[in-house]
Amino acid sequence: MTQTQEIPTPEAVEELKSKIKRLNSKAGQSKMDLHDLAEGLPTDFEKLPEEAAKTYEIFRELSDLKKQLKTWEAQLK
């Protein structure tokens, strides 16, 4: 069975770019929070796994969205 991919609209591409921009800001804040937590070690070491997991998920999602944007932009050319 063959799947067909819909070509995204220019509006959808702009919306995705906006989402990436917002998530990029969130990723930067999460990275700083994780850094601050690490600098304070061993204080609050119990929070480290949760903060690291949160930071990982944000950056994973950001990576996925950037890949999607690259694919979409290539389809519009």
All heavy atoms as a GROMACS GRO file, in nm:
protein
  622
    1MET      N    1   0.084  -0.117   0.000
    1MET     CA    2   0.000   0.000   0.000
    1MET      C    3   0.089   0.124   0.000
    1MET      O    4   0.180   0.137   0.080
    1MET     CB    5  -0.089  -0.005   0.123
    1MET     CG    6  -0.199   0.096   0.123
    1MET     SD    7  -0.305   0.068   0.267
    1MET     CE    8  -0.460   0.076   0.183
    2THR      N    9   0.062   0.216  -0.087
    2THR     CA   10   0.143   0.336  -0.100
    2THR      C   11   0.076   0.451  -0.027
    2THR      O   12  -0.044   0.472  -0.039
    2THR     CB   13   0.160   0.374  -0.249
    2THR    OG1   14   0.210   0.262  -0.319
    2THR    CG2   15   0.254   0.489  -0.264
    3GLN      N   16   0.159   0.525   0.050
    3GLN     CA   17   0.106   0.642   0.118
    3GLN      C   18   0.138   0.765   0.036
    3GLN      O   19   0.245   0.777  -0.022
    3GLN     CB   20   0.171   0.659   0.255
    3GLN     CG   21   0.112   0.572   0.362
    3GLN     CD   22   0.170   0.610   0.497
    3GLN    OE1   23   0.290   0.622   0.510
    3GLN    NE2   24   0.085   0.626   0.595
    4THR      N   25   0.043   0.855   0.031
    4THR     CA   26   0.068   0.982  -0.035
    4THR      C   27   0.082   1.089   0.072
    4THR      O   28   0.008   1.090   0.170
    4THR     CB   29  -0.048   1.020  -0.130
    4THR    OG1   30  -0.168   1.026  -0.055
    4THR    CG2   31  -0.061   0.919  -0.242
    5GLN      N   32   0.181   1.175   0.053
    5GLN     CA   33   0.201   1.284   0.147
    5GLN      C   34   0.141   1.410   0.090
    5GLN      O   35   0.159   1.441  -0.028
    5GLN     CB   36   0.350   1.308   0.171
    5GLN     CG   37   0.413   1.210   0.266
    5GLN     CD   38   0.554   1.254   0.299
    5GLN    OE1   39   0.628   1.294   0.211
    5GLN    NE2   40   0.589   1.245   0.424
    6GLU      N   41   0.068   1.478   0.174
    6GLU     CA   42   0.013   1.606   0.131
    6GLU      C   43   0.121   1.711   0.138
    6GLU      O   44   0.204   1.712   0.228
    6GLU     CB   45  -0.103   1.646   0.222
    6GLU     CG   46  -0.227   1.564   0.202
    6GLU     CD   47  -0.343   1.619   0.283
    6GLU    OE1   48  -0.353   1.743   0.297
    6GLU    OE2   49  -0.422   1.538   0.330
    7ILE      N   50   0.121   1.799   0.041
    7ILE     CA   51   0.216   1.910   0.042
    7ILE      C   52   0.162   2.016   0.137
    7ILE      O   53   0.047   2.055   0.127
    7ILE     CB   54   0.236   1.967  -0.101
    7ILE    CG1   55   0.298   1.859  -0.189
    7ILE    CG2   56   0.321   2.092  -0.097
    7ILE    CD1   57   0.314   1.898  -0.333
    8PRO      N   58   0.246   2.059   0.232
    8PRO     CA   59   0.198   2.157   0.329
    8PRO      C   60   0.175   2.293   0.264
    8PRO      O   61   0.239   2.328   0.166
    8PRO     CB   62   0.311   2.163   0.431
    8PRO     CG   63   0.433   2.123   0.354
    8PRO     CD   64   0.384   2.023   0.253
    9THR      N   65   0.085   2.367   0.323
    9THR     CA   66   0.060   2.503   0.275
    9THR      C   67   0.168   2.595   0.331
    9THR      O   68   0.229   2.565   0.435
    9THR     CB   69  -0.078   2.553   0.322
    9THR    OG1   70  -0.077   2.561   0.465
    9THR    CG2   71  -0.190   2.463   0.275
   10PRO      N   72   0.192   2.708   0.266
   10PRO     CA   73   0.287   2.806   0.322
   10PRO      C   74   0.246   2.851   0.463
   10PRO      O   75   0.332   2.875   0.548
   10PRO     CB   76   0.281   2.921   0.223
   10PRO     CG   77   0.241   2.858   0.093
   10PRO     CD   78   0.147   2.747   0.133
   11GLU      N   79   0.116   2.856   0.488
   11GLU     CA   80   0.067   2.894   0.621
   11GLU      C   81   0.105   2.790   0.725
   11GLU      O   82   0.141   2.822   0.838
   11GLU     CB   83  -0.085   2.914   0.620
   11GLU     CG   84  -0.132   3.032   0.540
   11GLU     CD   85  -0.140   3.005   0.389
   11GLU    OE1   86  -0.136   2.886   0.346
   11GLU    OE2   87  -0.149   3.102   0.313
   12ALA      N   88   0.094   2.662   0.688
   12ALA     CA   89   0.132   2.553   0.779
   12ALA      C   90   0.281   2.558   0.810
   12ALA      O   91   0.322   2.533   0.924
   12ALA     CB   92   0.094   2.418   0.719
   13VAL      N   93   0.362   2.592   0.711
   13VAL     CA   94   0.506   2.603   0.731
   13VAL      C   95   0.536   2.717   0.828
   13VAL      O   96   0.616   2.702   0.920
   13VAL     CB   97   0.580   2.624   0.596
   13VAL    CG1   98   0.726   2.658   0.620
   13VAL    CG2   99   0.567   2.499   0.509
   14GLU      N  100   0.468   2.829   0.810
   14GLU     CA  101   0.489   2.943   0.901
   14GLU      C  102   0.444   2.910   1.043
   14GLU      O  103   0.508   2.950   1.140
   14GLU     CB  104   0.416   3.068   0.848
   14GLU     CG  105   0.480   3.128   0.727
   14GLU     CD  106   0.628   3.162   0.746
   14GLU    OE1  107   0.664   3.224   0.849
   14GLU    OE2  108   0.709   3.126   0.658
   15GLU      N  109   0.335   2.836   1.055
   15GLU     CA  110   0.286   2.795   1.186
   15GLU      C  111   0.389   2.702   1.254
   15GLU      O  112   0.414   2.714   1.374
   15GLU     CB  113   0.152   2.724   1.172
   15GLU     CG  114   0.086   2.690   1.303
   15GLU     CD  115  -0.051   2.627   1.283
   15GLU    OE1  116  -0.127   2.674   1.198
   15GLU    OE2  117  -0.080   2.531   1.356
   16LEU      N  118   0.446   2.612   1.176
   16LEU     CA  119   0.548   2.521   1.230
   16LEU      C  120   0.672   2.600   1.272
   16LEU      O  121   0.729   2.573   1.378
   16LEU     CB  122   0.584   2.415   1.126
   16LEU     CG  123   0.685   2.309   1.170
   16LEU    CD1  124   0.638   2.235   1.295
   16LEU    CD2  125   0.712   2.211   1.057
   17LYS      N  126   0.712   2.698   1.193
   17LYS     CA  127   0.826   2.782   1.230
   17LYS      C  128   0.799   2.856   1.362
   17LYS      O  129   0.888   2.866   1.446
   17LYS     CB  130   0.856   2.884   1.120
   17LYS     CG  131   0.923   2.826   0.999
   17LYS     CD  132   0.949   2.935   0.896
   17LYS     CE  133   1.016   2.881   0.773
   17LYS     NZ  134   1.040   2.987   0.672
   18SER      N  135   0.679   2.903   1.379
   18SER     CA  136   0.641   2.972   1.502
   18SER      C  137   0.646   2.877   1.621
   18SER      O  138   0.694   2.912   1.729
   18SER     CB  139   0.501   3.031   1.486
   18SER     OG  140   0.461   3.095   1.603
   19LYS      N  141   0.598   2.756   1.601
   19LYS     CA  142   0.600   2.655   1.707
   19LYS      C  143   0.745   2.622   1.745
   19LYS      O  144   0.778   2.609   1.863
   19LYS     CB  145   0.526   2.529   1.661
   19LYS     CG  146   0.509   2.425   1.768
   19LYS     CD  147   0.422   2.311   1.720
   19LYS     CE  148   0.400   2.210   1.832
   19LYS     NZ  149   0.312   2.100   1.791
   20ILE      N  150   0.831   2.610   1.645
   20ILE     CA  151   0.973   2.583   1.670
   20ILE      C  152   1.036   2.697   1.748
   20ILE      O  153   1.113   2.674   1.843
   20ILE     CB  154   1.048   2.557   1.538
   20ILE    CG1  155   1.006   2.422   1.479
   20ILE    CG2  156   1.199   2.564   1.558
   20ILE    CD1  157   1.055   2.396   1.339
   21LYS      N  158   1.001   2.818   1.713
   21LYS     CA  159   1.057   2.935   1.782
   21LYS      C  160   1.017   2.934   1.930
   21LYS      O  161   1.101   2.958   2.018
   21LYS     CB  162   1.009   3.063   1.714
   21LYS     CG  163   1.073   3.188   1.766
   21LYS     CD  164   1.030   3.309   1.687
   21LYS     CE  165   1.097   3.434   1.742
   21LYS     NZ  166   1.060   3.552   1.665
   22ARG      N  167   0.890   2.907   1.958
   22ARG     CA  168   0.843   2.901   2.096
   22ARG      C  169   0.910   2.787   2.172
   22ARG      O  170   0.953   2.803   2.287
   22ARG     CB  171   0.692   2.885   2.102
   22ARG     CG  172   0.615   3.010   2.064
   22ARG     CD  173   0.466   2.997   2.093
   22ARG     NE  174   0.403   2.879   2.036
   22ARG     CZ  175   0.352   2.871   1.915
   22ARG    NH1  176   0.355   2.976   1.835
   22ARG    NH2  177   0.295   2.760   1.872
   23LEU      N  178   0.921   2.671   2.108
   23LEU     CA  179   0.982   2.556   2.174
   23LEU      C  180   1.131   2.578   2.194
   23LEU      O  181   1.188   2.533   2.294
   23LEU     CB  182   0.956   2.429   2.092
   23LEU     CG  183   0.988   2.298   2.163
   23LEU    CD1  184   0.911   2.284   2.293
   23LEU    CD2  185   0.958   2.180   2.071
   24ASN      N  186   1.194   2.647   2.102
   24ASN     CA  187   1.336   2.677   2.115
   24ASN      C  188   1.362   2.763   2.239
   24ASN      O  189   1.458   2.743   2.312
   24ASN     CB  190   1.387   2.748   1.989
   24ASN     CG  191   1.534   2.730   1.968
   24ASN    OD1  192   1.591   2.631   2.010
   24ASN    ND2  193   1.596   2.825   1.902
   25SER      N  194   1.272   2.857   2.264
   25SER     CA  195   1.281   2.941   2.383
   25SER      C  196   1.264   2.856   2.509
   25SER      O  197   1.339   2.870   2.606
   25SER     CB  198   1.175   3.050   2.378
   25SER     OG  199   1.178   3.128   2.494
   26LYS      N  200   1.167   2.767   2.506
   26LYS     CA  201   1.142   2.677   2.619
   26LYS      C  202   1.262   2.586   2.642
   26LYS      O  203   1.300   2.558   2.756
   26LYS     CB  204   1.016   2.596   2.590
   26LYS     CG  205   0.965   2.515   2.705
   26LYS     CD  206   0.833   2.449   2.668
   26LYS     CE  207   0.781   2.363   2.781
   26LYS     NZ  208   0.654   2.298   2.748
   27ALA      N  209   1.324   2.540   2.533
   27ALA     CA  210   1.442   2.453   2.543
   27ALA      C  211   1.558   2.526   2.608
   27ALA      O  212   1.629   2.471   2.692
   27ALA     CB  213   1.482   2.402   2.404
   28GLY      N  214   1.578   2.651   2.571
   28GLY     CA  215   1.685   2.730   2.630
   28GLY      C  216   1.665   2.749   2.779
   28GLY      O  217   1.760   2.738   2.858
   29GLN      N  218   1.542   2.775   2.820
   29GLN     CA  219   1.512   2.792   2.963
   29GLN      C  220   1.533   2.661   3.037
   29GLN      O  221   1.590   2.659   3.146
   29GLN     CB  222   1.368   2.842   2.982
   29GLN     CG  223   1.333   2.867   3.128
   29GLN     CD  224   1.421   2.972   3.193
   29GLN    OE1  225   1.437   3.081   3.140
   29GLN    NE2  226   1.480   2.940   3.306
   30SER      N  227   1.490   2.551   2.978
   30SER     CA  228   1.506   2.421   3.042
   30SER      C  229   1.654   2.386   3.057
   30SER      O  230   1.696   2.331   3.159
   30SER     CB  231   1.433   2.314   2.960
   30SER     OG  232   1.437   2.190   3.026
   31LYS      N  233   1.731   2.419   2.955
   31LYS     CA  234   1.875   2.394   2.961
   31LYS      C  235   1.939   2.474   3.074
   31LYS      O  236   2.022   2.423   3.149
   31LYS     CB  237   1.940   2.430   2.827
   31LYS     CG  238   2.089   2.406   2.821
   31LYS     CD  239   2.145   2.429   2.682
   31LYS     CE  240   2.148   2.576   2.648
   31LYS     NZ  241   2.224   2.604   2.524
   32MET      N  242   1.898   2.600   3.090
   32MET     CA  243   1.952   2.683   3.198
   32MET      C  244   1.909   2.629   3.335
   32MET      O  245   1.990   2.628   3.429
   32MET     CB  246   1.908   2.828   3.181
   32MET     CG  247   1.979   2.899   3.068
   32MET     SD  248   1.950   3.077   3.061
   32MET     CE  249   1.777   3.084   3.022
   33ASP      N  250   1.784   2.583   3.345
   33ASP     CA  251   1.737   2.526   3.472
   33ASP      C  252   1.818   2.403   3.509
   33ASP      O  253   1.856   2.385   3.625
   33ASP     CB  254   1.589   2.490   3.462
   33ASP     CG  255   1.497   2.611   3.452
   33ASP    OD1  256   1.544   2.725   3.477
   33ASP    OD2  257   1.379   2.591   3.415
   34LEU      N  258   1.845   2.318   3.411
   34LEU     CA  259   1.924   2.198   3.435
   34LEU      C  260   2.067   2.235   3.475
   34LEU      O  261   2.123   2.176   3.568
   34LEU     CB  262   1.924   2.108   3.311
   34LEU     CG  263   1.994   1.973   3.324
   34LEU    CD1  264   1.932   1.890   3.434
   34LEU    CD2  265   1.987   1.898   3.191
   35HIS      N  266   2.122   2.333   3.409
   35HIS     CA  267   2.257   2.380   3.441
   35HIS      C  268   2.262   2.434   3.584
   35HIS      O  269   2.354   2.402   3.660
   35HIS     CB  270   2.299   2.489   3.341
   35HIS     CG  271   2.432   2.547   3.369
   35HIS    ND1  272   2.449   2.662   3.443
   35HIS    CD2  273   2.557   2.506   3.336
   35HIS    CE1  274   2.578   2.690   3.453
   35HIS    NE2  275   2.646   2.596   3.388
   36ASP      N  276   2.163   2.515   3.620
   36ASP     CA  277   2.158   2.570   3.756
   36ASP      C  278   2.148   2.459   3.861
   36ASP      O  279   2.214   2.465   3.965
   36ASP     CB  280   2.042   2.667   3.772
   36ASP     CG  281   2.060   2.795   3.693
   36ASP    OD1  282   2.174   2.823   3.647
   36ASP    OD2  283   1.960   2.869   3.676
   37LEU      N  284   2.066   2.360   3.831
   37LEU     CA  285   2.052   2.247   3.923
   37LEU      C  286   2.184   2.173   3.937
   37LEU      O  287   2.226   2.139   4.048
   37LEU     CB  288   1.942   2.152   3.872
   37LEU     CG  289   1.910   2.032   3.961
   37LEU    CD1  290   1.861   2.077   4.099
   37LEU    CD2  291   1.803   1.947   3.893
   38ALA      N  292   2.253   2.150   3.826
   38ALA     CA  293   2.381   2.080   3.830
   38ALA      C  294   2.486   2.159   3.907
   38ALA      O  295   2.567   2.102   3.980
   38ALA     CB  296   2.429   2.051   3.688
   39GLU      N  297   2.486   2.290   3.891
   39GLU     CA  298   2.582   2.373   3.964
   39GLU      C  299   2.562   2.366   4.115
   39GLU      O  300   2.656   2.381   4.190
   39GLU     CB  301   2.572   2.520   3.919
   39GLU     CG  302   2.647   2.550   3.794
   39GLU     CD  303   2.652   2.699   3.765
   39GLU    OE1  304   2.565   2.774   3.813
   39GLU    OE2  305   2.746   2.739   3.695
   40GLY      N  306   2.439   2.343   4.157
   40GLY     CA  307   2.409   2.338   4.299
   40GLY      C  308   2.427   2.202   4.362
   40GLY      O  309   2.402   2.185   4.481
   41LEU      N  310   2.468   2.104   4.284
   41LEU     CA  311   2.486   1.969   4.339
   41LEU      C  312   2.587   1.971   4.453
   41LEU      O  313   2.683   2.046   4.448
   41LEU     CB  314   2.531   1.872   4.230
   41LEU     CG  315   2.425   1.835   4.127
   41LEU    CD1  316   2.486   1.753   4.015
   41LEU    CD2  317   2.308   1.761   4.189
   42PRO      N  318   2.568   1.894   4.556
   42PRO     CA  319   2.471   1.785   4.572
   42PRO      C  320   2.334   1.830   4.622
   42PRO      O  321   2.244   1.747   4.639
   42PRO     CB  322   2.537   1.692   4.671
   42PRO     CG  323   2.619   1.781   4.759
   42PRO     CD  324   2.666   1.892   4.667
   43THR      N  325   2.315   1.957   4.647
   43THR     CA  326   2.184   2.006   4.689
   43THR      C  327   2.080   1.976   4.581
   43THR      O  328   2.105   1.996   4.462
   43THR     CB  329   2.189   2.158   4.715
   43THR    OG1  330   2.292   2.185   4.810
   43THR    CG2  331   2.057   2.211   4.765
   44ASP      N  332   1.966   1.930   4.622
   44ASP     CA  333   1.852   1.899   4.534
   44ASP      C  334   1.884   1.795   4.426
   44ASP      O  335   1.822   1.794   4.320
   44ASP     CB  336   1.800   2.026   4.467
   44ASP     CG  337   1.734   2.122   4.564
   44ASP    OD1  338   1.681   2.074   4.667
   44ASP    OD2  339   1.734   2.243   4.538
   45PHE      N  340   1.978   1.705   4.454
   45PHE     CA  341   2.012   1.602   4.354
   45PHE      C  342   1.891   1.516   4.318
   45PHE      O  343   1.886   1.459   4.209
   45PHE     CB  344   2.128   1.514   4.403
   45PHE     CG  345   2.090   1.416   4.511
   45PHE    CD1  346   2.050   1.288   4.477
   45PHE    CD2  347   2.093   1.453   4.644
   45PHE    CE1  348   2.014   1.198   4.577
   45PHE    CE2  349   2.057   1.364   4.743
   45PHE     CZ  350   2.017   1.236   4.710
   46GLU      N  351   1.792   1.510   4.407
   46GLU     CA  352   1.672   1.428   4.381
   46GLU      C  353   1.594   1.480   4.261
   46GLU      O  354   1.520   1.406   4.197
   46GLU     CB  355   1.579   1.427   4.503
   46GLU     CG  356   1.642   1.379   4.630
   46GLU     CD  357   1.707   1.492   4.713
   46GLU    OE1  358   1.712   1.608   4.667
   46GLU    OE2  359   1.754   1.462   4.823
   47LYS      N  360   1.608   1.608   4.232
   47LYS     CA  361   1.534   1.669   4.120
   47LYS      C  362   1.601   1.645   3.985
   47LYS      O  363   1.541   1.672   3.881
   47LYS     CB  364   1.521   1.820   4.144
   47LYS     CG  365   1.441   1.857   4.266
   47LYS     CD  366   1.437   2.007   4.284
   47LYS     CE  367   1.361   2.047   4.408
   47LYS     NZ  368   1.366   2.193   4.431
   48LEU      N  369   1.724   1.598   3.987
   48LEU     CA  370   1.802   1.584   3.865
   48LEU      C  371   1.737   1.493   3.759
   48LEU      O  372   1.726   1.534   3.644
   48LEU     CB  373   1.945   1.537   3.898
   48LEU     CG  374   2.050   1.552   3.792
   48LEU    CD1  375   2.059   1.694   3.740
   48LEU    CD2  376   2.185   1.509   3.847
   49PRO      N  377   1.693   1.370   3.794
   49PRO     CA  378   1.633   1.285   3.690
   49PRO      C  379   1.510   1.347   3.624
   49PRO      O  380   1.496   1.341   3.502
   49PRO     CB  381   1.596   1.157   3.765
   49PRO     CG  382   1.686   1.155   3.883
   49PRO     CD  383   1.706   1.299   3.922
   50GLU      N  384   1.425   1.409   3.703
   50GLU     CA  385   1.303   1.470   3.647
   50GLU      C  386   1.337   1.588   3.556
   50GLU      O  387   1.282   1.600   3.446
   50GLU     CB  388   1.213   1.517   3.761
   50GLU     CG  389   1.084   1.579   3.713
   50GLU     CD  390   0.997   1.629   3.828
   50GLU    OE1  391   1.015   1.584   3.943
   50GLU    OE2  392   0.912   1.714   3.801
   51GLU      N  393   1.429   1.673   3.600
   51GLU     CA  394   1.467   1.790   3.520
   51GLU      C  395   1.537   1.748   3.392
   51GLU      O  396   1.515   1.804   3.285
   51GLU     CB  397   1.556   1.883   3.602
   51GLU     CG  398   1.575   2.019   3.542
   51GLU     CD  399   1.447   2.101   3.535
   51GLU    OE1  400   1.364   2.094   3.626
   51GLU    OE2  401   1.431   2.174   3.434
   52ALA      N  402   1.624   1.646   3.403
   52ALA     CA  403   1.695   1.596   3.284
   52ALA      C  404   1.597   1.535   3.184
   52ALA      O  405   1.609   1.557   3.063
   52ALA     CB  406   1.800   1.494   3.325
   53ALA      N  407   1.500   1.459   3.233
   53ALA     CA  408   1.400   1.397   3.145
   53ALA      C  409   1.317   1.504   3.075
   53ALA      O  410   1.288   1.494   2.955
   53ALA     CB  411   1.311   1.302   3.224
   54LYS      N  412   1.278   1.606   3.149
   54LYS     CA  413   1.200   1.716   3.091
   54LYS      C  414   1.279   1.786   2.981
   54LYS      O  415   1.228   1.811   2.872
   54LYS     CB  416   1.162   1.816   3.201
   54LYS     CG  417   1.078   1.932   3.154
   54LYS     CD  418   1.043   2.026   3.268
   54LYS     CE  419   1.146   2.136   3.273
   54LYS     NZ  420   1.118   2.243   3.367
   55THR      N  421   1.406   1.813   3.010
   55THR     CA  422   1.493   1.880   2.912
   55THR      C  423   1.512   1.792   2.788
   55THR      O  424   1.503   1.840   2.675
   55THR     CB  425   1.629   1.914   2.977
   55THR    OG1  426   1.605   1.996   3.092
   55THR    CG2  427   1.720   1.988   2.880
   56TYR      N  428   1.533   1.664   2.810
   56TYR     CA  429   1.549   1.570   2.698
   56TYR      C  430   1.426   1.571   2.608
   56TYR      O  431   1.439   1.578   2.485
   56TYR     CB  432   1.575   1.428   2.751
   56TYR     CG  433   1.575   1.326   2.642
   56TYR    CD1  434   1.689   1.302   2.566
   56TYR    CD2  435   1.460   1.253   2.612
   56TYR    CE1  436   1.688   1.209   2.462
   56TYR    CE2  437   1.458   1.160   2.510
   56TYR     CZ  438   1.572   1.139   2.436
   56TYR     OH  439   1.570   1.048   2.334
   57GLU      N  440   1.309   1.564   2.666
   57GLU     CA  441   1.186   1.559   2.586
   57GLU      C  442   1.166   1.686   2.504
   57GLU      O  443   1.123   1.680   2.390
   57GLU     CB  444   1.064   1.534   2.676
   57GLU     CG  445   1.050   1.390   2.718
   57GLU     CD  446   1.045   1.293   2.600
   57GLU    OE1  447   0.971   1.318   2.502
   57GLU    OE2  448   1.117   1.192   2.604
   58ILE      N  449   1.198   1.800   2.563
   58ILE     CA  450   1.185   1.926   2.490
   58ILE      C  451   1.279   1.927   2.370
   58ILE      O  452   1.239   1.961   2.258
   58ILE     CB  453   1.212   2.046   2.583
   58ILE    CG1  454   1.098   2.060   2.685
   58ILE    CG2  455   1.228   2.175   2.502
   58ILE    CD1  456   1.126   2.159   2.796
   59PHE      N  457   1.404   1.887   2.390
   59PHE     CA  458   1.500   1.887   2.280
   59PHE      C  459   1.469   1.779   2.177
   59PHE      O  460   1.491   1.800   2.057
   59PHE     CB  461   1.643   1.872   2.333
   59PHE     CG  462   1.703   2.004   2.377
   59PHE    CD1  463   1.691   2.047   2.508
   59PHE    CD2  464   1.767   2.086   2.286
   59PHE    CE1  465   1.743   2.169   2.548
   59PHE    CE2  466   1.820   2.208   2.325
   59PHE     CZ  467   1.808   2.250   2.456
   60ARG      N  468   1.412   1.666   2.219
   60ARG     CA  469   1.372   1.562   2.124
   60ARG      C  470   1.260   1.614   2.035
   60ARG      O  471   1.263   1.598   1.913
   60ARG     CB  472   1.327   1.436   2.198
   60ARG     CG  473   1.293   1.319   2.103
   60ARG     CD  474   1.207   1.214   2.168
   60ARG     NE  475   1.087   1.268   2.230
   60ARG     CZ  476   0.978   1.308   2.162
   60ARG    NH1  477   0.974   1.300   2.031
   60ARG    NH2  478   0.872   1.355   2.226
   61GLU      N  479   1.162   1.679   2.096
   61GLU     CA  480   1.050   1.734   2.019
   61GLU      C  481   1.100   1.843   1.923
   61GLU      O  482   1.057   1.849   1.808
   61GLU     CB  483   0.943   1.791   2.112
   61GLU     CG  484   0.822   1.842   2.037
   61GLU     CD  485   0.713   1.898   2.128
   61GLU    OE1  486   0.727   1.894   2.251
   61GLU    OE2  487   0.613   1.948   2.073
   62LEU      N  488   1.190   1.927   1.971
   62LEU     CA  489   1.246   2.033   1.888
   62LEU      C  490   1.318   1.974   1.767
   62LEU      O  491   1.302   2.021   1.654
   62LEU     CB  492   1.341   2.119   1.972
   62LEU     CG  493   1.398   2.243   1.906
   62LEU    CD1  494   1.288   2.338   1.859
   62LEU    CD2  495   1.490   2.315   2.003
   63SER      N  496   1.394   1.868   1.789
   63SER     CA  497   1.464   1.802   1.680
   63SER      C  498   1.366   1.745   1.577
   63SER      O  499   1.384   1.762   1.456
   63SER     CB  500   1.552   1.689   1.735
   63SER     OG  501   1.613   1.617   1.632
   64ASP      N  502   1.260   1.682   1.626
   64ASP     CA  503   1.158   1.626   1.536
   64ASP      C  504   1.091   1.735   1.453
   64ASP      O  505   1.070   1.718   1.332
   64ASP     CB  506   1.052   1.549   1.614
   64ASP     CG  507   1.104   1.420   1.675
   64ASP    OD1  508   1.215   1.376   1.639
   64ASP    OD2  509   1.033   1.364   1.762
   65LEU      N  510   1.058   1.846   1.517
   65LEU     CA  511   0.992   1.955   1.444
   65LEU      C  512   1.084   2.018   1.341
   65LEU      O  513   1.040   2.054   1.231
   65LEU     CB  514   0.942   2.061   1.542
   65LEU     CG  515   0.827   2.019   1.634
   65LEU    CD1  516   0.792   2.132   1.730
   65LEU    CD2  517   0.705   1.977   1.554
   66LYS      N  518   1.212   2.030   1.372
   66LYS     CA  519   1.308   2.085   1.276
   66LYS      C  520   1.322   1.993   1.155
   66LYS      O  521   1.333   2.040   1.041
   66LYS     CB  522   1.443   2.109   1.342
   66LYS     CG  523   1.443   2.230   1.434
   66LYS     CD  524   1.579   2.250   1.498
   66LYS     CE  525   1.583   2.374   1.584
   66LYS     NZ  526   1.717   2.393   1.645
   67LYS      N  527   1.321   1.862   1.178
   67LYS     CA  528   1.326   1.767   1.067
   67LYS      C  529   1.202   1.779   0.980
   67LYS      O  530   1.210   1.776   0.858
   67LYS     CB  531   1.340   1.624   1.120
   67LYS     CG  532   1.476   1.592   1.177
   67LYS     CD  533   1.479   1.453   1.237
   67LYS     CE  534   1.606   1.429   1.314
   67LYS     NZ  535   1.604   1.302   1.388
   68GLN      N  536   1.086   1.794   1.046
   68GLN     CA  537   0.961   1.810   0.972
   68GLN      C  538   0.964   1.938   0.889
   68GLN      O  539   0.923   1.938   0.773
   68GLN     CB  540   0.843   1.813   1.069
   68GLN     CG  541   0.710   1.824   1.000
   68GLN     CD  542   0.593   1.825   1.098
   68GLN    OE1  543   0.611   1.823   1.219
   68GLN    NE2  544   0.473   1.830   1.045
   69LEU      N  545   1.014   2.046   0.946
   69LEU     CA  546   1.022   2.173   0.874
   69LEU      C  547   1.112   2.157   0.752
   69LEU      O  548   1.078   2.204   0.642
   69LEU     CB  549   1.075   2.283   0.965
   69LEU     CG  550   1.094   2.420   0.899
   69LEU    CD1  551   0.961   2.474   0.847
   69LEU    CD2  552   1.158   2.519   0.999
   70LYS      N  553   1.224   2.093   0.767
   70LYS     CA  554   1.317   2.073   0.654
   70LYS      C  555   1.249   1.994   0.543
   70LYS      O  556   1.261   2.028   0.425
   70LYS     CB  557   1.443   2.000   0.704
   70LYS     CG  558   1.553   1.993   0.604
   70LYS     CD  559   1.676   1.931   0.665
   70LYS     CE  560   1.790   1.929   0.565
   70LYS     NZ  561   1.914   1.872   0.620
   71THR      N  562   1.175   1.892   0.580
   71THR     CA  563   1.102   1.810   0.483
   71THR      C  564   0.995   1.894   0.412
   71THR      O  565   0.984   1.891   0.290
   71THR     CB  566   1.036   1.690   0.551
   71THR    OG1  567   1.138   1.609   0.611
   71THR    CG2  568   0.958   1.606   0.453
   72TRP      N  569   0.920   1.969   0.488
   72TRP     CA  570   0.815   2.053   0.431
   72TRP      C  571   0.872   2.158   0.337
   72TRP      O  572   0.818   2.181   0.229
   72TRP     CB  573   0.734   2.120   0.541
   72TRP     CG  574   0.634   2.031   0.608
   72TRP    CD1  575   0.621   1.896   0.596
   72TRP    CD2  576   0.533   2.071   0.700
   72TRP    NE1  577   0.520   1.850   0.672
   72TRP    CE2  578   0.462   1.955   0.739
   72TRP    CE3  579   0.495   2.192   0.754
   72TRP    CZ2  580   0.356   1.958   0.827
   72TRP    CZ3  581   0.389   2.196   0.842
   72TRP    CH2  582   0.320   2.079   0.879
   73GLU      N  583   0.980   2.221   0.379
   73GLU     CA  584   1.039   2.324   0.293
   73GLU      C  585   1.090   2.265   0.162
   73GLU      O  586   1.079   2.326   0.057
   73GLU     CB  587   1.149   2.397   0.368
   73GLU     CG  588   1.096   2.490   0.475
   73GLU     CD  589   1.202   2.562   0.557
   73GLU    OE1  590   1.315   2.508   0.571
   73GLU    OE2  591   1.174   2.671   0.604
   74ALA      N  592   1.142   2.143   0.168
   74ALA     CA  593   1.189   2.077   0.046
   74ALA      C  594   1.071   2.045  -0.046
   74ALA      O  595   1.083   2.053  -0.169
   74ALA     CB  596   1.265   1.949   0.083
   75GLN      N  597   0.956   2.012   0.012
   75GLN     CA  598   0.838   1.980  -0.068
   75GLN      C  599   0.782   2.104  -0.138
   75GLN      O  600   0.721   2.093  -0.244
   75GLN     CB  601   0.729   1.919   0.019
   75GLN     CG  602   0.759   1.780   0.066
   75GLN     CD  603   0.652   1.728   0.162
   75GLN    OE1  604   0.573   1.802   0.218
   75GLN    NE2  605   0.650   1.596   0.180
   76LEU      N  606   0.803   2.220  -0.081
   76LEU     CA  607   0.749   2.343  -0.139
   76LEU      C  608   0.836   2.399  -0.252
   76LEU      O  609   0.792   2.487  -0.323
   76LEU     CB  610   0.731   2.450  -0.031
   76LEU     CG  611   0.617   2.424   0.069
   76LEU    CD1  612   0.614   2.532   0.176
   76LEU    CD2  613   0.483   2.416  -0.002
   77LYS      N  614   0.956   2.347  -0.264
   77LYS     CA  615   1.046   2.398  -0.368
   77LYS      C  616   1.009   2.346  -0.504
   77LYS      O  617   0.951   2.249  -0.525
   77LYS     CB  618   1.191   2.361  -0.337
   77LYS     CG  619   1.244   2.440  -0.221
   77LYS     CD  620   1.388   2.408  -0.197
   77LYS     CE  621   1.441   2.494  -0.083
   77LYS     NZ  622   1.577   2.468  -0.050
   0.00000   0.00000   0.00000
